[in-house]
C-alpha cells in the first residue's frame, strides 16, 4: 500500500466469522463436506405473504428509485402497531422509528452519532463483537462489564454502581442475550434503567431474538423511565428469516432517533422500496407463523442437546433465542481447541466462545439454523471421532 490505513483500525480485526467462512468454503471446495452449526443465518424462508409482497412491488416500474431516508410510513406503522400489541409501547410513527440496514449497521450509526474520541462505552463480556468494533472505530474506549454464569449472565449492577462512570456515554445491553441465551426479565430492565438514570448513560438495548424460542417477550421501553434513557434495536433478520435483506430499525425518543438520522442520511440512501413493502408485510405475520417457526427450532434444539450431552458440555435448558451455549468439557484447554478438534476431525463447525470476549473462553455456541437432518449428521460424525 502507498498509504497506511486509519489509526482507528489498529485494534480492529476482520470479523471472526468472515475469516472462518472463508476457511469452511475452501474446505467445501476441496470436497470436504462441513456441517456448519456456528452461524445464526436462518435457513428457513420468509413467509409466503412476504415474498409475494416483494414480487408484486418489484414488478412496478415506478418502485426502483431512491427512497426516503426514514422509510415508508407503511413499514414504520407496521412496527408501531407491533410494539403496541406485543410490548404495550406507544411510538410516534413519524419521529420515533428509524429503519436501518440491519442492527449491525444500526450499532455503527449509533456509535458515530453519540461518541467522541475518548468517550467510554460499557460493553458486555461475553457479548456481540460488533459492540466492541463499532466503539473502537468511532474512536471511543471499550469498558467491559462482566456477564457471568454464576449471576445467570445478568449484570451485577450493585457491584457496578461503586465505580466511576463520568466518561461513559453508552451502555450496550442485549436480552434475550447472545451468546448466552439468558432471557429478558423485569428485574434486569428496571435495574438497568435505574443505573442509567444515576450515571447519565444512554442504554442501547439490542432486541433481535425476542420472538425466537421465547415465551416472555419484553421491551426496555415499556418500563418507567425507559424512554428517557434507552434506545432499542430490532431486526427482521432472525425473527422473520430475512437476514440477507438487511432490514433493521432503531426506536426510542425522538431527540435520540432524529440525531441518528443525521448520520444515516450521510451514509446510505434508504431501502429498496419493494423490500420495505415486503418487510411491512412480514411484520404483520400471524402468531401462528411464528409458532410454526419455533416448533421447527424446538425439534432442532432437541438434537443440539444430544450433541452437547455427547461431547460433555454443561448447559442450561432454559436458554432462549437462536443459539445454545454451554461449557466445553475439561479435556480441552480452550474453546478454540474444542471447535478445531471437531472441525478438522468430524468436519463439524461450532462457534468457540472466546470470540465473544474473555468471559466466553471455555464455552461453545451452536445455532438452530441447520436442518434436523444435518444436525443428526453432525451428531453421527461427532460420535465417530469421540
C-alpha positions as CSV (number, residue, x, y, z in Angstrom):
1,X,0.0,0.0,0.0
2,X,1.2,3.5,-0.7
3,X,-0.7,4.8,2.3
4,X,-1.4,3.4,5.8
5,X,-5.0,2.7,7.0
6,X,-6.5,5.0,9.6
7,X,-5.3,4.6,13.1
8,X,-8.8,3.7,14.2
9,X,-8.3,0.3,12.6
10,X,-5.3,-0.6,14.7
11,X,-7.3,-2.6,17.2
12,X,-10.0,-3.7,14.7
13,X,-9.6,-7.1,13.0
14,X,-11.6,-8.8,10.3
15,X,-14.8,-10.3,11.7
16,X,-14.1,-13.8,13.0
17,X,-17.0,-15.4,11.0
18,X,-15.7,-13.6,7.8
19,X,-12.4,-15.5,8.2
20,X,-14.0,-18.8,9.3
21,X,-16.5,-18.8,6.5
22,X,-13.6,-18.4,4.0
23,X,-11.9,-21.5,5.6
24,X,-15.1,-23.5,5.5
25,X,-15.8,-22.5,1.9
26,X,-12.3,-23.6,0.9
27,X,-12.8,-27.0,2.7
28,X,-16.1,-27.5,0.8
29,X,-14.4,-26.6,-2.5
30,X,-11.8,-29.3,-1.7
31,X,-14.6,-31.9,-1.4
32,X,-14.8,-31.8,2.4
33,X,-18.5,-31.5,3.4
34,X,-18.6,-29.3,6.5
35,X,-21.7,-29.2,8.7
36,X,-21.8,-25.6,9.8
37,X,-23.5,-25.2,13.2
38,X,-21.9,-21.9,14.0
39,X,-23.7,-19.1,12.2
40,X,-27.0,-17.5,13.1
41,X,-28.1,-17.4,9.5
42,X,-31.8,-18.6,9.2
43,X,-32.1,-21.3,6.6
44,X,-35.9,-21.1,6.5
45,X,-37.7,-18.7,4.1
46,X,-39.7,-15.7,5.0
47,X,-43.5,-16.1,4.9
48,X,-45.2,-16.6,1.6
49,X,-47.0,-13.2,2.0
50,X,-43.6,-11.5,2.5
51,X,-42.2,-12.9,-0.7
52,X,-45.4,-12.2,-2.7
53,X,-45.3,-8.6,-1.5
54,X,-41.7,-8.3,-2.7
55,X,-42.6,-9.7,-6.1
56,X,-45.7,-7.5,-6.5
57,X,-43.8,-4.3,-5.6
58,X,-40.7,-5.1,-7.7
59,X,-42.9,-5.6,-10.8
60,X,-44.0,-2.0,-10.5
61,X,-41.5,0.0,-12.7
62,X,-42.0,3.1,-10.5
63,X,-40.7,1.4,-7.4
64,X,-37.0,1.2,-8.3
65,X,-35.7,4.7,-7.4
66,X,-34.2,6.3,-4.3
67,X,-36.4,6.3,-1.3
68,X,-36.9,8.5,1.8
69,X,-34.2,8.2,4.4
70,X,-36.8,7.5,7.0
71,X,-38.5,4.7,5.1
72,X,-42.2,4.4,4.0
73,X,-44.9,5.1,6.6
74,X,-46.4,1.7,5.9
75,X,-43.3,-0.1,7.3
76,X,-43.0,2.3,10.3
77,X,-46.7,2.0,11.1
78,X,-46.5,-1.8,11.0
79,X,-43.7,-1.7,13.6
80,X,-45.5,0.8,15.7
81,X,-48.5,-1.5,15.7
82,X,-46.3,-4.4,16.7
83,X,-44.7,-2.5,19.6
84,X,-48.1,-1.5,20.8
85,X,-49.7,-5.0,20.6
86,X,-46.6,-7.0,21.7
87,X,-44.9,-4.8,24.3
88,X,-47.5,-2.1,25.2
89,X,-45.2,0.6,23.9
90,X,-46.7,3.6,22.0
91,X,-44.3,5.0,19.4
92,X,-44.7,8.1,17.2
93,X,-44.6,6.7,13.7
94,X,-43.1,9.9,12.3
95,X,-40.3,10.7,14.8
96,X,-39.5,7.6,17.0
97,X,-38.9,4.8,14.4
98,X,-36.0,4.8,12.0
99,X,-35.5,1.9,9.6
100,X,-31.8,1.0,9.2
101,X,-29.9,-1.5,7.1
102,X,-29.8,-4.2,9.8
103,X,-28.9,-3.9,13.5
104,X,-25.2,-4.3,12.9
105,X,-25.3,-1.1,10.8
106,X,-27.5,0.5,13.5
107,X,-24.8,-0.1,16.1
108,X,-22.3,1.6,13.9
109,X,-24.7,4.6,13.3
110,X,-25.3,5.0,17.0
111,X,-21.6,4.9,17.8
112,X,-20.9,7.6,15.2
113,X,-23.9,9.7,16.4
114,X,-23.1,9.8,20.1
115,X,-19.4,9.0,20.7
116,X,-16.5,11.4,20.6
117,X,-12.8,10.4,20.8
118,X,-12.1,9.2,24.4
119,X,-15.7,8.6,25.4
120,X,-16.2,5.3,27.2
121,X,-18.8,2.6,26.4
122,X,-20.0,-0.2,28.6
123,X,-19.8,-3.5,26.5
124,X,-21.0,-6.9,27.8
125,X,-18.4,-9.6,28.2
126,X,-19.3,-12.0,26.7
127,X,-21.2,-10.1,24.0
128,X,-21.7,-9.4,20.3
129,X,-18.3,-8.5,18.9
130,X,-19.8,-5.6,16.9
131,X,-20.4,-3.6,20.1
132,X,-16.6,-3.6,20.6
133,X,-15.6,-2.9,17.0
134,X,-18.1,-0.1,16.4
135,X,-16.9,1.6,19.6
136,X,-13.3,1.5,18.6
137,X,-14.0,2.6,15.0
138,X,-15.8,5.6,16.4
139,X,-12.7,6.4,18.5
140,X,-14.2,5.6,21.8
141,X,-12.9,3.4,24.6
142,X,-14.4,-0.1,25.4
143,X,-15.1,-0.7,29.0
144,X,-16.3,-4.2,29.6
145,X,-18.7,-5.3,32.2
146,X,-19.0,-9.0,33.3
147,X,-21.8,-11.4,32.4
148,X,-21.0,-14.5,34.5
149,X,-22.6,-17.9,34.7
150,X,-22.8,-17.6,38.5
151,X,-25.0,-14.5,38.0
152,X,-27.2,-16.2,35.3
153,X,-25.4,-13.9,32.8
154,X,-27.0,-10.7,34.1
155,X,-25.0,-7.5,35.0
156,X,-24.1,-7.1,38.7
157,X,-25.4,-3.6,39.0
158,X,-24.8,-3.4,42.7
159,X,-21.1,-4.1,42.1
160,X,-21.0,-1.8,39.0
161,X,-22.6,1.1,41.0
162,X,-19.5,1.5,43.0
163,X,-17.4,2.6,40.0
164,X,-16.8,5.9,38.3
165,X,-18.7,6.3,35.1
166,X,-18.1,10.0,34.5
167,X,-16.6,9.3,31.0
168,X,-19.2,6.7,30.0
169,X,-21.9,7.7,27.4
170,X,-23.3,4.5,26.2
171,X,-24.1,1.0,27.5
172,X,-24.9,-1.9,25.2
173,X,-27.5,-4.3,26.7
174,X,-28.8,-7.4,24.9
175,X,-31.7,-9.6,26.2
176,X,-32.6,-12.2,25.2
177,X,-28.8,-12.4,25.3
178,X,-26.5,-13.6,22.6
179,X,-24.4,-15.7,23.1
180,X,-25.6,-17.0,26.5
181,X,-29.4,-17.3,25.9
182,X,-30.3,-15.5,29.1
183,X,-33.9,-14.3,28.8
184,X,-35.0,-10.7,29.4
185,X,-36.6,-10.0,32.8
186,X,-38.4,-7.2,34.6
187,X,-35.7,-7.0,37.2
188,X,-32.8,-6.6,34.7
189,X,-34.6,-3.8,32.8
190,X,-35.6,-2.0,36.0
191,X,-32.1,-2.1,37.4
192,X,-30.6,-1.1,34.0
193,X,-32.9,2.0,33.8
194,X,-32.0,3.0,37.4
195,X,-28.3,2.6,36.7
196,X,-28.6,4.7,33.5
197,X,-30.5,7.4,35.4
198,X,-28.0,7.6,38.2
199,X,-24.9,7.7,35.9
200,X,-26.4,9.6,32.9
201,X,-25.7,6.8,30.5
202,X,-27.7,6.0,27.3
203,X,-28.6,2.3,27.1
204,X,-28.7,0.8,23.6
205,X,-30.8,-2.4,24.0
206,X,-30.3,-4.9,21.2
207,X,-33.5,-7.0,20.9
208,X,-33.4,-9.2,17.8
209,X,-34.2,-12.5,19.5
210,X,-37.4,-11.7,21.3
211,X,-39.7,-13.9,19.3
212,X,-37.4,-17.0,19.0
213,X,-37.9,-19.8,21.4
214,X,-39.0,-17.2,23.9
215,X,-42.4,-17.0,25.6
216,X,-41.8,-13.8,27.5
217,X,-41.3,-11.0,25.0
218,X,-40.2,-7.7,26.6
219,X,-39.0,-4.3,25.6
220,X,-37.0,-2.0,27.8
221,X,-39.1,0.9,26.5
222,X,-42.1,-0.4,28.3
223,X,-40.7,0.3,31.8
224,X,-40.9,3.6,33.7
225,X,-38.1,5.8,32.7
226,X,-37.0,3.6,29.8
227,X,-37.8,6.0,27.0
228,X,-35.7,8.7,28.7
229,X,-32.5,6.6,28.9
230,X,-32.8,3.9,26.3
231,X,-32.9,3.2,22.6
232,X,-33.9,-0.2,21.3
233,X,-32.7,-2.0,18.2
234,X,-34.7,-4.6,16.3
235,X,-34.1,-6.6,13.2
236,X,-36.0,-8.7,10.6
237,X,-33.0,-11.0,10.1
238,X,-33.5,-13.6,12.8
239,X,-37.2,-13.2,13.7
240,X,-38.6,-13.1,10.1
241,X,-35.9,-15.2,8.2
242,X,-34.7,-12.1,6.3
243,X,-31.0,-12.0,7.1
244,X,-29.8,-11.1,3.6
245,X,-32.5,-8.4,3.1
246,X,-30.7,-6.2,5.6
247,X,-33.7,-4.6,7.4
248,X,-33.5,-3.4,11.0
249,X,-34.5,-0.3,12.9
250,X,-34.0,1.8,16.0
251,X,-36.8,3.0,18.1
252,X,-36.9,5.5,21.0
253,X,-37.4,9.1,22.0
254,X,-37.4,11.5,19.0
255,X,-34.4,13.5,20.2
256,X,-32.2,10.4,20.0
257,X,-33.6,9.0,16.8
258,X,-33.5,12.2,14.9
259,X,-29.8,12.7,15.7
260,X,-29.1,9.2,14.3
261,X,-30.9,10.2,11.1
262,X,-28.2,12.9,10.6
263,X,-25.6,10.1,10.4
264,X,-27.7,7.7,8.4
265,X,-28.7,10.2,5.8
266,X,-25.0,10.8,5.0
267,X,-24.1,7.1,4.8
268,X,-26.8,5.3,2.8
269,X,-29.7,6.2,0.5
270,X,-32.6,4.2,2.1
271,X,-34.0,0.8,1.5
272,X,-35.2,-0.6,-1.9
273,X,-38.9,0.1,-1.9
274,X,-40.1,-3.5,-2.6
275,X,-38.1,-4.7,0.4
276,X,-39.9,-2.1,2.5
277,X,-43.3,-3.3,1.3
278,X,-42.3,-6.9,2.0
279,X,-40.9,-6.0,5.4
280,X,-44.1,-4.3,6.3
281,X,-46.0,-7.5,5.3
282,X,-43.5,-9.6,7.3
283,X,-44.1,-7.6,10.5
284,X,-47.8,-8.5,10.1
285,X,-47.1,-12.2,10.1
286,X,-49.6,-14.1,12.2
287,X,-48.8,-15.6,15.6
288,X,-49.4,-19.0,14.0
289,X,-46.5,-18.3,11.6
290,X,-44.1,-17.6,14.5
291,X,-45.4,-20.7,16.3
292,X,-44.6,-22.9,13.3
293,X,-41.1,-21.4,13.1
294,X,-40.5,-22.1,16.8
295,X,-41.8,-25.6,16.5
296,X,-39.1,-26.3,13.9
297,X,-36.5,-24.8,16.1
298,X,-37.7,-26.8,19.1
299,X,-37.2,-30.0,17.2
300,X,-33.7,-28.9,16.1
301,X,-32.9,-27.9,19.7
302,X,-33.5,-31.4,20.9
303,X,-30.8,-32.7,18.6
304,X,-28.5,-29.9,19.7
305,X,-29.0,-31.0,23.3
306,X,-28.0,-34.5,22.2
307,X,-24.8,-33.2,20.6
308,X,-24.0,-31.1,23.8
309,X,-24.7,-34.1,26.0
310,X,-22.4,-36.4,24.0
311,X,-19.4,-34.0,23.9
312,X,-19.8,-33.5,27.7
313,X,-21.0,-29.8,27.6
314,X,-22.7,-28.4,30.7
315,X,-25.6,-26.1,29.7
316,X,-29.0,-24.7,30.8
317,X,-32.1,-25.8,29.0
318,X,-33.9,-22.6,30.0
319,X,-32.0,-20.6,27.4
320,X,-34.0,-18.7,24.8
321,X,-33.1,-17.3,21.3
322,X,-31.3,-18.8,18.3
323,X,-28.3,-20.4,20.0
324,X,-27.4,-22.9,22.7
325,X,-24.5,-22.0,24.9
326,X,-22.6,-24.4,27.2
327,X,-19.3,-25.1,28.8
328,X,-16.7,-27.2,26.9
329,X,-15.6,-30.5,28.5
330,X,-12.5,-30.2,30.7
331,X,-10.4,-32.4,28.4
332,X,-10.0,-29.4,26.1
333,X,-7.8,-26.5,27.2
334,X,-9.6,-23.8,25.2
335,X,-12.8,-23.2,23.3
336,X,-10.9,-22.9,20.0
337,X,-9.1,-26.2,20.6
338,X,-12.5,-27.8,21.2
339,X,-14.1,-26.4,18.0
340,X,-11.0,-27.1,15.8
341,X,-10.9,-30.7,17.0
342,X,-14.4,-31.3,15.7
343,X,-13.9,-29.1,12.6
344,X,-10.8,-31.0,11.5
345,X,-11.8,-34.5,12.6
346,X,-15.6,-34.6,12.2
347,X,-15.9,-31.7,9.7
348,X,-18.5,-30.1,12.1
349,X,-18.1,-26.4,12.9
350,X,-19.3,-25.0,16.2
351,X,-18.5,-21.5,17.5
352,X,-15.8,-21.1,20.1
353,X,-16.9,-18.9,23.0
354,X,-13.6,-16.9,23.1
355,X,-14.7,-14.7,20.2
356,X,-17.4,-13.1,22.4
357,X,-14.9,-11.9,25.0
358,X,-12.6,-13.2,27.7
359,X,-15.6,-14.5,29.7
360,X,-16.7,-16.6,26.7
361,X,-13.5,-18.6,26.9
362,X,-14.3,-22.2,27.9
363,X,-17.7,-22.2,26.2
364,X,-19.2,-23.2,22.9
365,X,-22.2,-22.0,20.9
366,X,-24.4,-23.9,18.5
367,X,-27.0,-22.4,16.2
368,X,-30.5,-23.7,15.5
369,X,-30.2,-22.6,11.8
370,X,-29.5,-26.0,10.5
371,X,-31.9,-28.7,9.4
372,X,-32.6,-31.7,11.7
373,X,-31.1,-33.9,9.0
374,X,-27.8,-32.0,9.1
375,X,-27.8,-31.8,12.9
376,X,-28.2,-35.6,13.1
377,X,-25.4,-36.0,10.6
378,X,-23.2,-33.7,12.8
379,X,-24.1,-35.9,15.8
380,X,-23.2,-39.0,13.9
381,X,-19.8,-37.6,12.9
382,X,-19.0,-36.4,16.4
383,X,-19.8,-39.8,17.8
384,X,-17.4,-41.4,15.3
385,X,-14.5,-39.2,16.3
386,X,-15.3,-39.1,20.1
